[in-house]
Amino acid sequence: MKNRLKVIGVLLAFMFVLASCSNSENTSQNAEEPTLNANETSIEESTNERKLTIAIPSDIASFDIHDHNEIHTEAVHINVFSYLLKRQTNMEIEPDLLNSYEAVDDVTWSMTLKEGVTFHNGDPLTAEDVKFTLDRVAKDETLQEHSNLKIIEEVKVINDYEFEIITEGAQPTLLNLLSRIGSGILPKNYIEEHGWDHFLNEPIGTGPLKFVEWVRDDRVVLEPYENYFEGKIQDVDQVVFRVIPETSTRINELLTGGVDIITDITPDDMERINAQDGVSAVSAPSQRVGFLGIHHGEEHPTSDPRVREAIELAIDKEAITQQILLGEGTPTRTRITPGNFGAHPNLFNSNLYDIEKSKQLLAEAGYADRLELTLTSPNNQYLKSNEINEVIAAMLGQVGINVNLKFEEWSRFLELRNNGEYGDMYFAAYGNSIFDSSIGLQEFATSTAWDRASYANDEIVELWETALTNMNFEEREQQYQKIQEIVAEERPKIYLYLQNEVYGVNDHVIFTPRTDSMLVIKDMIIQ
């Protein structure tokens, strides 16, 4: 207990110094209230009375739903386009455009569309639109979503509403993949008649909101679709996604009533928002897990498993989540967190902190006096990541590990990480967009682990490759959990915490944040 209190004391002292010296976003929150520019004024004057405005930190990438991997873009797209399957608020998969689906055999899925679904121009949705869409993603190697759906060998149209998907071998993750942007169904006739450029400028889908306007780096405007197959959204006449890069400006806009919801704020901002009447800060677990990548190469002290274990035992993950993330995070020893298929309950919300055992292991490894390690991190790339890395360095210092902490710009960091030239450790934070262990564990079963960390394990390779095509879901779950146990023991990565996503919301909007960070307007209640 004394050691824990000592480390937390060091942590708090370090945070006080940071707060006193830094020019972080928290200090900018005390800036003067922003004044609206001409464009912003015109938005207010020209829109309908019942308007919902959401502030996002960056513009959407494009209206090509299949050629991006950007969370803010999909958070807008999900309201315009419908997928074959969708995730409920609890992340369980259910039909969206589909009426039914079943596995005929290991490689064939029979699916039936809902009848009466129309695109925003009135054209009916048919199986031909599905084939047009899935063929595009499965065959066009230039699309970012291609790597996920290249497993589709053929789409057979049976009639207007029935079709079959044939995959290259057994694909147990197909339903996960069809509940994300790769199955955002496009209007075949509209695109063939008007061309792709026209579609990108005037996109149509089958979702609850239809496109009105996109002013780059400023706003995306949508409005409810009268004939949406689940019923028109009644609470609002217009939805505006405003691009406001600065966190402090987004907060000021929320506090002064300029916007109704703001995304991408830090836990530090919650107190300021909750202190004002009429607005609240809300949060939910995300998919993003912070971790240390550990080099296993013989030239690194971290090649010794005792050193790797000592590093994890020296890090008080609970203190990081409580003191740095202010409670908006959960300690973890795995990247496969709740909501993902194959999640390991015994490795989540777990903290092995034991400073005395850490010192003992270092002594056994021959580092009783001092150990020098290098930790490389991308500069301010992730939520409070610089502060977290500084605190990790301070914690390791308590057991005699002197950390040479290097902050690199993103492009340089990627180069160092990909080539395994980051030193002994690197920090990053990854998500998981398909909610399945296959993606989160893939690195350990491929050459990536060797290229980045000189790590390889034949048992993981066998387990992962078997699970990848195993249609027995109970066995597959056990295979993924076994991989996580091996990773937790051998520590090619030391997982630290699952972070929460934090939002600011006007109290007249009932909004429940989702684990996938989507902004599903039809699930909100505007009072």
Residue pairs with C-beta under 8 A, 6 or more apart in sequence:
3 355
3 356
3 398
4 316
4 319
4 353
4 355
6 398
7 316
7 319
7 355
7 395
7 398
8 316
8 319
8 323
10 394
10 395
10 398
11 316
11 319
11 323
11 324
11 391
11 394
11 395
12 323
14 390
14 391
14 394
15 323
15 324
15 387
15 391
18 24
18 387
18 390
19 26
25 247
25 248
25 266
25 268
25 269
26 266
26 268
26 269
28 246
28 247
28 248
29 247
29 248
29 251
29 269
29 272
31 248
31 252
33 252
33 256
34 249
34 252
34 253
36 44
36 258
39 215
39 218
40 258
43 219
43 240
43 242
47 221
47 238
47 240
48 237
48 238
49 237
50 235
50 236
50 237
50 238
50 526
51 236
51 237
51 238
51 239
51 240
52 236
52 238
52 239
52 240
52 260
52 261
52 509
52 521
52 524
52 526
53 239
53 240
53 241
53 242
53 258
53 259
53 260
53 261
54 239
54 240
54 241
54 242
54 259
54 260
54 261
54 262
54 263
54 519
55 241
55 242
55 243
55 244
55 250
55 253
55 254
55 259
55 261
55 262
55 263
56 72
56 75
56 76
56 241
56 242
56 243
56 244
56 263
56 264
57 72
57 243
57 244
57 245
57 247
57 250
57 263
57 264
58 70
58 72
58 243
58 245
59 72
59 216
59 217
59 218
59 243
60 70
60 72
60 73
60 76
60 77
60 214
60 220
60 241
61 67
61 68
61 70
61 73
62 68
62 73
62 200
63 77
63 80
63 199
63 200
63 203
63 211
63 214
64 143
64 200
65 74
65 77
65 81
65 181
65 184
65 186
66 136
66 137
66 140
66 143
66 144
66 145
66 146
66 181
66 182
66 184
67 142
67 143
67 144
67 145
68 74
68 144
68 181
69 144
69 145
69 433
71 431
71 517
72 263
74 180
74 181
74 518
75 263
75 517
75 518
75 519
76 220
76 222
76 241
76 519
77 181
77 184
78 207
78 518
78 519
78 520
79 207
79 208
79 209
79 222
79 239
79 519
79 520
79 521
79 522
80 203
80 205
80 207
80 209
80 210
80 211
80 222
81 181
81 184
81 185
81 186
81 205
81 206
81 207
82 96
82 97
82 117
82 184
82 185
82 205
82 206
82 207
83 96
83 97
83 178
83 179
83 180
83 181
83 183
83 184
83 185
84 95
84 96
84 97
84 98
84 111
84 130
84 178
84 179
84 183
84 185
85 93
85 94
85 95
85 96
85 98
85 101
85 175
85 178
85 179
85 183
86 93
86 94
86 95
86 96
86 179
87 93
87 94
87 179
87 435
87 514
87 516
88 94
89 512
89 514
89 523
90 339
91 339
91 435
91 514
91 515
91 516
93 175
93 176
93 179
95 101
95 114
96 179
97 113
97 114
97 117
97 125
97 130
97 185
97 206
98 111
98 112
98 113
98 114
99 112
99 113
99 114
99 115
99 161
100 111
100 112
101 109
101 110
101 111
101 112
101 175
102 109
102 110
103 109
103 471
104 110
104 164
106 169
106 170
106 471
107 153
107 166
107 167
107 168
107 169
107 170
107 171
108 164
108 165
108 166
108 167
109 164
109 165
109 167
109 174
110 162
110 164
111 162
111 163
111 164
111 165
112 161
112 162
113 125
113 126
113 127
113 130
113 160
113 161
113 162
113 163
114 229
115 161
116 124
116 229
117 124
117 125
117 206
117 229
118 124
118 125
118 206
118 227
118 229
119 125
119 187
119 190
119 204
119 205
119 206
120 204
120 205
120 206
120 210
120 211
120 225
121 187
121 190
121 204
122 227
123 187
123 189
123 190
124 160
125 185
125 206
126 160
126 161
127 157
127 158
127 159
127 160
127 161
127 162
127 163
128 157
128 160
128 188
129 185
129 186
129 187
129 188
130 155
130 157
130 163
130 185
131 155
131 157
131 163
131 188
132 186
132 188
132 191
133 183
133 184
133 185
133 186
133 188
134 149
134 152
134 155
134 165
134 182
134 183
135 155
136 143
136 186
137 143
137 145
137 146
137 148
137 149
137 152
137 182
138 146
138 149
138 150
138 151
138 152
138 153
139 146
140 146
141 150
145 181
145 182
148 177
148 180
148 182
148 434
149 177
149 182
149 183
151 167
151 168
151 169
151 171
151 174
151 177
152 165
152 166
152 167
152 168
153 166
153 167
153 168
154 165
154 166
155 163
155 164
155 165
155 166
156 163
156 164
156 166
157 163
158 164
165 174
167 174
169 469
170 469
170 470
170 471
171 469
172 467
172 468
172 469
172 470
172 471
172 473
172 476
173 434
173 436
173 438
173 468
176 341
176 434
176 435
176 436
177 183
177 434
180 433
180 434
184 205
185 205
185 206
186 199
186 205
187 199
187 204
187 205
190 199
190 204
191 199
202 211
203 211
204 210
204 211
206 228
206 229
207 225
207 228
208 224
208 225
208 228
208 230
208 232
208 233
208 521
208 522
209 222
209 223
209 224
209 225
209 233
209 239
209 521
210 222
210 223
210 224
210 225
211 222
212 221
212 222
212 223
212 238
213 219
213 220
213 221
214 220
214 221
217 243
218 242
218 243
219 240
219 241
219 242
219 243
220 240
220 241
221 238
221 239
221 240
221 241
222 238
222 239
222 240
222 241
222 521
223 237
223 238
223 239
224 232
224 233
224 234
224 236
224 237
225 232
226 232
230 522
233 521
233 522
235 524
235 525
235 526
235 527
236 521
236 526
239 521
242 253
242 259
244 250
244 253
244 259
244 262
247 264
247 265
247 266
247 269
250 259
250 262
250 263
250 264
250 265
250 504
251 262
251 265
251 269
251 272
251 273
251 504
252 258
253 259
253 262
254 260
254 261
254 262
254 273
254 279
254 504
254 505
254 506
255 273
255 276
255 279
257 506
259 506
260 505
260 506
260 508
260 509
260 526
261 503
261 504
261 505
261 506
261 509
261 511
261 519
262 503
262 504
262 505
263 501
263 503
263 519
264 501
265 273
265 281
265 502
265 503
265 504
266 383
266 384
266 502
267 283
267 325
267 326
267 327
267 328
267 384
267 500
267 502
268 326
269 281
269 502
269 504
270 281
270 283
270 326
270 328
270 502
273 279
273 280
273 281
273 504
274 280
274 281
278 506
278 507
279 504
279 505
279 506
279 507
280 504
280 505
280 507
281 502
281 503
281 504
281 505
282 502
282 503
282 504
282 505
282 511
282 512
282 513
283 328
283 500
283 501
283 502
283 503
283 513
284 500
284 501
284 512
284 513
284 514
284 515
285 330
285 337
285 338
285 339
285 498
285 499
285 500
285 501
285 515
286 431
286 498
286 499
286 500
286 501
286 515
286 517
287 337
287 339
287 340
287 431
287 432
287 433
287 435
287 515
287 516
287 517
288 382
288 383
288 429
288 430
288 431
288 498
288 499
289 332
289 334
289 335
289 337
289 429
289 430
289 431
289 495
289 496
289 497
289 498
289 499
290 382
290 385
290 388
290 427
290 428
290 429
290 495
290 496
290 497
290 499
291 335
291 427
291 428
291 429
291 430
291 493
291 494
291 495
291 496
292 311
292 375
292 392
292 425
292 426
292 427
292 493
292 494
292 496
293 417
293 422
293 425
293 426
293 427
293 428
293 452
293 453
293 492
293 493
294 302
294 308
294 311
294 424
294 425
294 453
294 491
294 492
294 493
294 494
295 302
295 303
295 420
295 422
295 423
295 424
295 425
295 453
295 454
296 302
296 303
296 453
296 454
296 455
296 492
297 303
297 420
297 453
297 454
298 454
300 423
300 424
301 307
301 365
301 367
301 371
301 373
301 424
302 308
302 311
302 373
302 424
302 425
303 454
304 365
305 490
305 491
306 361
306 362
306 364
306 365
307 361
307 362
307 365
307 367
307 371
308 490
308 491
308 494
309 358
309 361
309 491
310 357
310 358
310 359
310 361
310 362
310 365
310 399
310 401
311 358
311 396
311 401
311 425
311 491
311 494
312 352
312 491
312 494
313 352
313 353
313 354
313 355
313 357
313 358
313 361
314 353
314 355
314 358
314 395
314 396
314 398
314 399
314 401
315 353
315 392
315 395
315 396
315 494
315 496
316 351
316 353
316 395
317 331
317 332
317 351
317 353
317 496
317 497
318 331
318 351
318 353
319 353
319 391
319 395
320 329
320 331
320 388
320 391
320 392
320 496
320 497
321 327
321 328
321 329
321 330
321 331
321 497
323 391
324 384
324 387
324 388
324 391
325 383
325 384
325 497
325 499
325 500
328 499
328 500
328 502
329 497
329 498
329 499
329 500
330 337
330 348
330 349
330 497
330 498
331 349
331 350
331 351
331 496
331 497
332 347
332 348
332 349
332 350
332 495
332 496
332 497
332 498
333 347
333 348
333 350
333 352
333 488
333 495
334 343
334 344
334 347
334 348
334 484
334 487
334 488
334 495
335 430
335 432
335 440
335 441
335 493
335 495
336 342
336 343
336 344
336 432
336 437
336 440
336 441
336 480
336 484
337 343
337 348
337 432
337 498
338 345
338 348
339 435
339 515
340 432
340 435
340 436
340 437
340 440
341 435
341 436
341 437
341 473
341 476
341 477
341 480
342 436
342 437
342 441
342 467
342 476
342 477
342 479
342 480
342 481
342 484
343 437
344 480
344 481
344 484
344 485
347 484
347 485
347 488
348 498
355 398
355 399
358 399
359 399
359 400
362 368
362 371
362 399
362 400
362 401
367 400
367 401
368 400
369 400
370 400
370 401
370 402
371 400
371 401
371 402
372 401
372 402
372 404
373 396
373 401
373 402
373 403
373 404
373 423
373 424
373 425
374 403
374 404
374 406
374 422
374 423
374 424
374 425
375 389
375 392
375 393
375 403
375 404
375 405
375 406
375 423
375 424
375 425
375 426
375 427
376 406
376 407
376 408
376 413
376 416
376 417
376 422
376 423
376 425
376 426
376 427
377 385
377 386
377 389
377 405
377 406
377 407
377 408
377 413
377 426
377 427
377 428
378 385
378 407
378 408
378 409
378 410
378 413
378 414
378 427
378 428
379 386
379 407
379 408
379 409
379 410
379 413
380 386
380 407
381 410
381 413
381 428
382 428
382 429
383 429
383 499
385 427
385 429
386 407
388 427
388 496
389 405
389 407
389 427
390 405
392 403
392 427
393 403
393 405
396 402
396 403
397 403
404 423
406 423
408 416
413 422
413 426
415 421
416 422
416 426
417 426
417 428
417 452
418 451
418 452
419 451
419 452
420 451
420 452
420 453
420 454
429 499
430 440
432 439
432 440
433 439
433 516
435 516
437 467
437 480
437 483
437 484
438 464
438 467
438 468
438 480
441 460
441 464
441 480
441 483
441 484
441 487
442 448
442 464
443 449
443 452
444 455
444 457
444 460
444 464
444 483
444 487
444 492
445 460
445 461
445 463
445 464
445 465
445 483
449 455
449 456
449 492
450 456
453 492
455 490
455 492
457 486
457 490
459 486
460 483
460 486
460 487
463 479
463 480
463 482
463 483
464 479
464 483
466 479
467 475
467 476
467 479
467 480
467 483
470 476
470 479
487 493
488 495
501 513
501 517
503 511
503 513
505 511
508 526
508 527
509 524
509 525
509 526
509 527
510 524
510 525
510 526
510 527
511 524
512 523
514 520
